[in-house]
């Protein structure tokens, strides 16, 4: 399921990252790697705030839909 639909406070394992190579590289640089864990903290105005690799990162709903957990 896409990260955008994950429940807040629930730890998820990243299974796949979609999109073009540029998008994948961008997300990888933020810490979103296959096999890594990500926890949704909150959703504000369509943006998703997540905790990945001990850092809080906000990603757009569009980007969150490309991250499969």
ABEGO torsion letter per residue (X at the ends): XBAAABBBGBBBBBABBBEBAAAAAAAAAAGBBBGBBBBBABBBGGBBBBBBGGBBBBBBAAAAAABBX
